[in-house]
Amino acid sequence: MESLTAAEQREFQSRMERKQMKEFMGMFSGLVNHCFDSCIDDFTTKSLVARETGCVSRCVKKFMAGSERIGARFQEQQAQMMNQPPPGR
């Protein structure tokens, strides 16, 4: 990054932000689709029934807990990789 000009650094930052937003929106869309498909099956009322509300809440909590766990494991793996000497040494 040090070899980039200020304009190139801003462009790089902008691209990274767009990429992160796209990834977040994809993950959010996947969560919405999964929880909707898993929990919503009564289309006779305008609002969610209690069972559906509870199911959606559990679905989102489970997804968030899984995401946190994956993130923690990823960080652990990153730390281990940083502490290991490169192969061939």
KAFEN-V382511 format. One record per pair of residues at least 12 apart in sequence whose C-alpha atoms are under 7 Angstrom apart, sorted by the first residue. I is the first residue (numbers start at 0). J is the second residue. If there is no record, write none. Layout:
BEGIN
i=I j=J
i=I j=J
END
This chain:
BEGIN
i=34 j=55
i=34 j=58
i=38 j=51
i=38 j=54
i=38 j=55
i=39 j=51
END
